[in-house]
Amino acid sequence: MYRIFVLSPVLVFFLLSCSLQTEESEKNSRHIITDSSPLYRNQEVPSDHHPSLSFSQPMDRSSVEEAFSLLKDGNPVPGSYQWEEERLTFVPRHKLSAGSAYELSLHGLVRDRQGREHPILFNLPFFTDTETVSMVSAEPGSGSDIESPRQEIVLNFSSPVNKAAAAEGIEISPATEVDIQWNSDASLCYIKPRYQWSDDRIYSVDFDEALLFPSAEASTLVDLPSLRYYTRLNGEEKIQTSLSVVRLDWTENFPEVEGAEAWISDNESFQLLFSREVDQREFEETYRISPYLAGALYWSSPESAVFIPDTDFVPGVIYTLSLPDGFEIDPAKTTLQRRVSEYRVERIRGATEDSFPPDLEELPDEAIDISPQGSRGAYTLFFTYSEEPPDAQTRQELQKRCRIRPIFPDDLSRPEIVSFYWTGPEELMLQSEGFGANHQGRDCIYELELPETVSENRRIFLRYQP
């Protein structure tokens, strides 16, 4: 069965009219638009490309901008317009996505400067290149020898790097403290050891691309190779170094050596003696004291230096001296420690009704009964010393060594030390609370470690009978 459709004259006229309008719009497009960038359909351009159109005559710019659009997946790309004579350039707000399809469109009625309207139907599809983030160069190249203790490594990347992530994104093995600097656009990286490279080592430099290039899209290929370097430093005979303790008395005979022991007392520091002259500036940049202690080296000669600390060595802390490559010292003589003066508690007092011994020459064998106050179980203790602690640092050390812990019963809560207060040069007050918490009618036994700096912490026992 055949079906016959009859088109009305009106419909035929309408279709012919649309066809003629489209044809007229395309003719006008070819007449009005004289140049474009991209130039060809389906052309590949860089992702930082700014599309543009040139017109044959002065145009009403607002009408052109209304008809213009740059589309990605059918959606307009946000951006701004720039005019230079009769050329319109569209500047995307963000860089175009790599490896993507776009369409440049000018569709609708545009006007020239005379007010004449021109129907335009112009479409230009194009693509962006697939980008590759890479390392352009490394100096020295991978596999090269490092011959200087502080030789710099220069890396050149094809795209800017996220500088904030460089400390984690650039990994040097074995672990080495380095200083990393960048040029203005963060594409050139300068890596220099904070102290110096170790001799006869294989160093590797690896990269975390996701950290260094977080804005790289899925279509962007990131290809950063691992680098390897070999340290072959100058093989000169190492400088023999010795350490001795000296008094910090600025006398005619300064420095006066106290001894080769690693113990430092008040008003003492250490001296380094070298077997030959030392480059003072380079040595000061590369030696280390750990934990860090601020200070400076006083050079009595090119073969002798005394460390002058800005603050006192902390009692009880072990300081380790690290020398740069090229120096040799007995490993057993690279640590220093300030002696901890023994501050012993001579007497304790608590509440007036509690009977503490008159002195603590011998610690009591039995627990001392105490009488906490109030529902919070508050209790105050006073410790008297034989001599005044010399400084705030020593006082803090005494306070840190004081502890209270529950002994019996097993589920007894630990009392809390609320505060310390020095009521006099030789007396420390301790305020605490929480005695008797969860006692349930049972006797409570506590252990009190005395706030002393002695070789073995002394302790007494306290008892609370509800």
C-alpha positions as CSV (number, residue, x, y, z in Angstrom):
1,M,0.0,0.0,0.0
2,Y,1.4,3.4,-0.9
3,R,0.7,6.5,1.0
4,I,0.6,9.8,-0.7
5,F,1.5,13.0,1.2
6,V,0.4,16.3,-0.1
7,L,2.4,19.3,1.0
8,S,0.5,22.5,1.4
9,P,1.9,25.6,-0.5
10,V,2.4,27.4,2.8
11,L,4.7,24.6,4.2
12,V,6.7,24.4,1.0
13,F,7.2,28.2,1.1
14,F,8.3,28.0,4.7
15,L,10.9,25.3,4.1
16,L,12.3,27.1,1.1
17,S,12.5,30.3,3.1
18,C,14.5,28.6,5.9
19,S,16.8,27.1,3.4
20,L,17.4,30.4,1.7
21,Q,18.0,32.1,5.1
22,T,20.5,29.5,6.1
23,E,22.3,29.8,2.8
24,E,22.2,33.6,3.1
25,S,23.6,33.4,6.6
26,E,26.5,31.2,5.5
27,K,27.2,33.5,2.6
28,N,27.2,36.5,5.0
29,S,29.5,34.6,7.3
30,R,32.0,34.1,4.6
31,H,31.7,37.7,3.6
32,I,31.9,39.3,7.1
33,I,34.5,36.9,8.7
34,T,37.8,37.2,6.9
35,D,40.0,35.2,9.2
36,S,39.8,32.9,12.3
37,S,42.1,31.2,14.8
38,P,42.0,28.2,14.6
39,L,42.1,28.6,10.9
40,Y,40.9,25.2,9.8
41,R,38.1,22.9,11.0
42,N,39.2,20.1,13.4
43,Q,42.6,21.8,13.8
44,E,44.6,21.0,17.0
45,V,45.8,23.9,19.1
46,P,47.6,24.3,22.4
47,S,45.5,24.4,25.6
48,D,46.5,28.0,26.2
49,H,45.2,29.1,22.9
50,H,42.9,32.1,22.6
51,P,40.4,31.8,19.8
52,S,39.8,34.8,17.6
53,L,37.8,36.2,14.6
54,S,38.6,39.0,12.1
55,F,35.9,41.0,10.3
56,S,35.9,42.7,7.0
57,Q,34.4,46.0,8.3
58,P,34.0,47.9,11.6
59,M,31.4,46.0,13.6
60,D,29.0,46.9,16.5
61,R,31.1,45.0,19.1
62,S,28.3,44.4,21.6
63,S,26.2,42.6,18.9
64,V,29.1,40.4,18.0
65,E,29.9,39.5,21.6
66,E,26.2,38.5,22.1
67,A,26.3,36.2,19.1
68,F,29.7,34.7,20.0
69,S,30.3,31.6,22.1
70,L,33.0,29.0,22.7
71,L,31.4,25.7,23.5
72,K,32.7,22.6,25.2
73,D,30.3,19.6,25.2
74,G,27.6,22.1,24.2
75,N,28.2,24.3,27.2
76,P,29.6,27.9,27.0
77,V,33.1,28.4,28.2
78,P,33.4,31.5,30.5
79,G,35.8,34.2,29.5
80,S,36.3,37.8,28.4
81,Y,36.6,39.7,25.1
82,Q,39.5,41.7,23.7
83,W,39.3,43.8,20.6
84,E,42.2,45.1,18.4
85,E,40.8,47.1,15.5
86,E,38.5,44.6,13.7
87,R,39.8,41.4,15.4
88,L,38.0,39.9,18.4
89,T,39.9,37.6,20.7
90,F,38.2,35.5,23.3
91,V,40.3,34.9,26.5
92,P,39.0,31.9,28.5
93,R,38.8,32.4,32.2
94,H,40.7,29.1,32.7
95,K,43.2,27.3,30.5
96,L,41.5,25.0,28.0
97,S,41.3,21.3,28.9
98,A,44.0,19.3,27.1
99,G,42.9,16.7,24.6
100,S,39.3,18.1,24.4
101,A,36.9,19.1,21.6
102,Y,35.7,22.7,21.4
103,E,33.5,24.7,18.9
104,L,33.9,28.3,18.0
105,S,30.4,29.7,17.2
106,L,29.1,33.0,15.9
107,H,25.3,32.5,15.4
108,G,22.6,35.2,15.1
109,L,22.2,38.7,13.8
110,V,25.2,41.0,14.1
111,R,25.4,44.7,13.2
112,D,28.0,46.8,11.5
113,R,28.9,50.3,12.6
114,Q,26.3,51.6,10.1
115,G,23.6,49.7,11.9
116,R,23.0,47.2,9.1
117,E,22.1,43.7,10.3
118,H,23.9,40.6,9.0
119,P,22.6,37.1,9.8
120,I,25.6,34.9,10.7
121,L,25.9,31.2,11.0
122,F,29.5,30.3,11.6
123,N,30.8,27.1,13.4
124,L,34.4,26.0,13.7
125,P,35.1,22.8,15.6
126,F,38.7,22.3,16.9
127,F,40.7,20.2,19.4
128,T,43.3,20.9,22.0
129,D,46.6,19.0,22.1
130,T,47.3,16.3,24.6
131,E,50.0,17.8,26.8
132,T,53.0,16.1,28.3
133,V,54.5,17.5,31.5
134,S,58.2,16.5,31.4
135,M,61.6,17.3,32.6
136,V,63.4,19.3,30.0
137,S,66.8,18.9,31.4
138,A,68.8,18.1,34.6
139,E,72.2,19.5,35.3
140,P,74.3,17.5,36.0
141,G,72.5,14.7,34.1
142,S,71.4,11.5,35.7
143,G,74.3,9.1,36.2
144,S,76.8,11.9,36.6
145,D,79.3,12.2,39.4
146,I,79.0,14.9,42.1
147,E,82.5,16.1,42.8
148,S,81.9,19.1,45.1
149,P,80.4,18.7,48.7
150,R,77.9,21.4,48.0
151,Q,77.3,21.0,44.3
152,E,74.0,22.3,43.0
153,I,71.5,20.2,41.0
154,V,69.4,22.2,38.5
155,L,66.1,20.8,37.2
156,N,64.2,22.3,34.3
157,F,60.5,21.4,34.0
158,S,58.2,22.0,31.0
159,S,55.4,23.4,33.2
160,P,55.3,25.4,36.4
161,V,55.6,23.2,39.6
162,N,53.5,23.5,42.8
163,K,56.3,25.0,44.9
164,A,54.4,24.5,48.2
165,A,54.6,20.7,47.7
166,A,58.2,20.5,46.7
167,A,59.5,19.4,50.1
168,E,57.3,16.3,49.9
169,G,57.1,16.0,46.1
170,I,60.9,15.8,45.6
171,E,62.4,12.9,47.5
172,I,66.1,12.5,47.9
173,S,67.5,9.2,49.1
174,P,69.4,8.6,51.3
175,A,67.5,11.4,53.3
176,T,69.4,14.6,53.0
177,E,68.5,18.1,54.2
178,V,68.4,20.4,51.1
179,D,67.5,23.9,50.3
180,I,65.2,24.3,47.2
181,Q,64.9,27.5,45.3
182,W,62.9,28.4,42.1
183,N,62.9,30.9,39.3
184,S,60.0,33.3,38.9
185,D,57.6,31.0,37.0
186,A,58.5,27.9,39.1
187,S,59.8,25.9,36.2
188,L,63.5,25.9,37.2
189,C,64.5,24.2,40.4
190,Y,67.8,24.6,42.2
191,I,68.6,21.9,44.8
192,K,71.5,22.4,47.1
193,P,72.5,20.4,50.3
194,R,71.9,22.4,53.4
195,Y,75.2,21.1,54.7
196,Q,76.9,18.9,52.1
197,W,76.7,15.6,50.2
198,S,78.3,12.6,51.8
199,D,81.2,11.0,50.0
200,D,81.1,7.7,48.1
201,R,77.3,7.5,48.0
202,I,74.6,6.9,45.4
203,Y,71.9,9.5,45.6
204,S,68.5,9.2,43.9
205,V,66.1,12.0,43.2
206,D,62.5,10.8,42.7
207,F,59.3,12.8,42.1
208,D,55.6,12.6,43.2
209,E,53.9,13.9,40.0
210,A,50.5,14.2,41.7
211,L,51.9,16.6,44.3
212,L,54.1,18.6,42.0
213,F,51.4,19.0,39.3
214,P,48.1,18.9,41.1
215,S,46.2,20.8,38.4
216,A,47.3,18.4,35.6
217,E,44.2,16.8,34.0
218,A,43.7,13.2,33.2
219,S,44.6,13.9,29.6
220,T,47.9,15.4,30.6
221,L,50.8,12.9,30.6
222,V,53.3,13.4,33.4
223,D,56.6,11.7,32.7
224,L,59.3,12.5,35.3
225,P,62.3,10.1,35.4
226,S,64.2,9.1,38.5
227,L,67.7,10.6,38.7
228,R,70.8,9.0,40.0
229,Y,74.0,10.6,41.1
230,Y,77.3,9.3,42.5
231,T,79.4,11.3,44.9
232,R,83.1,11.3,44.2
233,L,84.4,14.1,46.4
234,N,88.0,15.2,46.4
235,G,90.0,12.5,48.1
236,E,92.1,14.7,50.4
237,E,93.2,13.4,53.8
238,K,90.6,14.1,56.4
239,I,91.1,16.8,59.0
240,Q,91.6,15.2,62.4
241,T,89.4,16.8,65.0
242,S,89.5,16.7,68.8
243,L,86.9,18.0,71.3
244,S,87.6,19.3,74.8
245,V,85.7,21.2,77.5
246,V,86.7,24.8,78.3
247,R,85.7,27.4,80.8
248,L,84.0,30.5,79.3
249,D,86.2,33.0,81.3
250,W,87.5,35.7,79.1
251,T,91.0,35.8,80.5
252,E,94.4,36.3,78.9
253,N,94.8,32.5,78.6
254,F,91.3,31.9,77.1
255,P,90.4,29.2,76.4
256,E,91.5,27.2,79.3
257,V,90.9,23.5,78.8
258,E,89.1,21.8,81.6
259,G,89.4,18.3,80.3
260,A,88.5,15.8,77.6
261,E,85.4,14.5,79.4
262,A,82.0,15.0,77.7
263,W,80.5,16.6,80.9
264,I,79.8,20.3,80.9
265,S,79.3,22.3,84.0
266,D,78.1,25.9,84.6
267,N,80.0,28.5,82.5
268,E,81.6,25.9,80.3
269,S,81.5,25.0,76.6
270,F,83.6,23.0,74.2
271,Q,86.6,23.6,72.0
272,L,87.5,22.0,68.6
273,L,91.1,21.5,67.6
274,F,91.9,20.7,64.0
275,S,95.0,19.1,62.5
276,R,95.3,21.8,59.9
277,E,93.7,25.1,58.8
278,V,90.0,25.1,58.2
279,D,87.8,27.1,55.9
280,Q,85.9,28.8,58.7
281,R,82.9,30.0,56.8
282,E,82.3,26.6,55.1
283,F,82.7,24.8,58.4
284,E,80.2,27.1,60.2
285,E,77.6,26.4,57.5
286,T,78.0,22.7,57.7
287,Y,78.6,21.6,61.3
288,R,75.5,20.8,63.5
289,I,74.6,20.4,67.1
290,S,71.6,18.3,67.8
291,P,69.3,19.2,69.5
292,Y,69.8,22.7,68.1
293,L,71.5,25.1,70.4
294,A,71.9,28.7,69.2
295,G,75.4,30.1,69.4
296,A,78.5,31.0,67.4
297,L,82.1,29.8,67.0
298,Y,84.9,31.9,68.3
299,W,88.1,31.2,66.3
300,S,91.3,31.8,68.3
301,S,93.2,30.5,65.2
302,P,92.4,28.8,61.9
303,E,93.0,25.5,63.7
304,S,90.9,26.2,66.9
305,A,87.3,27.2,67.5
306,V,85.3,27.5,70.8
307,F,81.5,27.3,70.7
308,I,79.9,30.2,72.5
309,P,76.2,29.3,73.3
310,D,73.5,32.0,73.3
311,T,71.8,30.2,76.2
312,D,73.0,27.6,78.7
313,F,73.2,23.9,77.9
314,V,70.1,22.3,79.3
315,P,70.9,20.0,82.2
316,G,70.4,16.3,81.4
317,V,70.1,16.8,77.7
318,I,72.7,14.9,75.5
319,Y,74.0,17.1,72.7
320,T,75.5,15.4,69.6
321,L,78.1,17.2,67.4
322,S,78.1,16.3,63.7
323,L,81.0,17.3,61.5
324,P,80.9,17.7,57.7
325,D,82.6,15.2,55.4
326,G,86.3,15.7,55.3
327,F,86.6,15.9,59.1
328,E,87.3,12.9,61.4
329,I,86.7,12.7,65.1
330,D,86.5,9.8,67.6
331,P,82.8,8.8,67.5
332,A,82.8,8.3,71.3
333,K,83.7,11.9,71.8
334,T,81.0,13.7,69.8
335,T,78.4,14.0,72.7
336,L,78.2,16.6,75.4
337,Q,76.0,16.7,78.5
338,R,75.6,19.3,81.2
339,R,75.8,17.8,84.7
340,V,72.5,17.8,86.5
341,S,72.9,19.3,90.0
342,E,71.3,17.2,92.7
343,Y,68.4,19.1,94.3
344,R,67.0,17.0,97.1
345,V,63.8,17.6,99.1
346,E,64.8,18.0,102.8
347,R,61.3,18.3,104.2
348,I,57.6,17.9,103.3
349,R,54.6,19.4,104.9
350,G,50.9,19.0,104.1
351,A,47.8,19.7,106.1
352,T,48.4,20.7,109.8
353,E,46.8,17.5,111.1
354,D,49.0,15.3,108.9
355,S,52.3,14.0,110.3
356,F,55.1,14.2,107.8
357,P,58.6,13.3,109.1
358,P,60.7,16.4,110.2
359,D,63.3,15.5,107.5
360,L,63.8,13.1,104.6
361,E,67.3,11.8,105.3
362,E,65.7,8.5,105.5
363,L,62.4,7.9,103.7
364,P,59.6,6.5,105.8
365,D,58.8,2.8,105.3
366,E,55.1,3.2,106.0
367,A,52.5,5.3,104.1
368,I,51.8,8.8,105.5
369,D,48.2,9.5,106.3
370,I,46.8,12.6,104.5
371,S,43.5,14.4,104.8
372,P,42.2,15.8,101.5
373,Q,39.6,18.6,101.7
374,G,36.1,18.9,100.1
375,S,34.2,16.9,97.5
376,R,37.1,17.3,95.0
377,G,39.6,15.7,97.2
378,A,42.0,18.8,97.2
379,Y,45.3,18.6,98.9
380,T,48.4,20.9,99.1
381,L,52.0,19.8,99.6
382,F,55.0,21.9,100.4
383,F,58.6,20.8,99.5
384,T,61.6,22.5,101.0
385,Y,65.1,22.2,99.4
386,S,68.5,22.5,101.0
387,E,69.5,25.2,98.5
388,E,67.8,27.5,96.0
389,P,67.5,26.2,92.4
390,P,69.6,28.6,90.3
391,D,67.2,29.3,87.4
392,A,63.8,28.8,85.9
393,Q,65.0,25.9,83.8
394,T,66.1,23.9,86.9
395,R,62.8,24.7,88.6
396,Q,60.8,23.4,85.6
397,E,62.9,20.2,85.6
398,L,62.1,19.7,89.3
399,Q,58.3,20.1,88.6
400,K,58.4,17.7,85.7
401,R,59.8,15.0,87.9
402,C,57.0,15.1,90.4
403,R,54.2,12.5,89.9
404,I,51.3,11.1,91.8
405,R,49.9,7.7,90.9
406,P,47.3,5.4,92.5
407,I,48.5,2.1,93.9
408,F,45.5,0.5,95.7
409,P,42.8,-0.4,94.9
410,D,43.3,-1.2,91.3
411,D,40.4,0.9,90.0
412,L,41.4,4.0,91.9
413,S,41.5,7.2,89.9
414,R,44.7,9.1,89.4
415,P,44.9,12.5,91.3
416,E,45.5,15.5,89.1
417,I,48.3,18.0,89.8
418,V,46.6,21.3,89.4
419,S,49.5,23.8,89.8
420,F,53.0,24.5,91.1
421,Y,54.0,27.7,92.9
422,W,57.3,28.7,94.4
423,T,56.4,30.3,97.7
424,G,60.0,31.2,98.5
425,P,63.5,30.7,97.0
426,E,63.7,27.1,98.5
427,E,60.1,26.1,98.8
428,L,57.8,24.6,96.1
429,M,54.0,24.3,96.6
430,L,52.0,21.6,94.8
431,Q,48.2,21.9,94.6
432,S,46.3,18.7,93.6
433,E,42.9,17.3,93.6
434,G,41.2,13.9,93.0
435,F,42.3,12.1,96.2
436,G,39.7,9.5,97.2
437,A,37.8,9.6,94.0
438,N,36.0,6.3,93.5
439,H,37.1,5.1,96.9
440,Q,33.8,3.3,97.8
441,G,34.7,3.3,101.5
442,R,38.1,1.7,100.9
443,D,41.5,2.9,102.1
444,C,43.4,4.5,99.2
445,I,47.2,4.2,98.7
446,Y,49.1,6.6,96.4
447,E,52.8,6.8,95.4
448,L,54.4,10.3,95.3
449,E,57.6,10.7,93.3
450,L,59.5,13.6,94.8
451,P,60.4,16.6,92.7
452,E,64.1,16.0,92.8
453,T,67.1,15.8,90.4
454,V,68.9,12.8,91.8
455,S,70.2,9.7,90.1
456,E,67.3,7.6,91.3
457,N,63.9,9.1,91.8
458,R,62.9,8.9,95.5
459,R,59.3,8.2,96.4
460,I,57.0,8.0,99.4
461,F,53.5,6.5,99.9
462,L,50.4,8.5,100.9
463,R,47.3,7.0,102.4
464,Y,43.8,8.4,102.5
465,Q,41.3,6.7,104.9
466,P,37.7,7.9,104.0
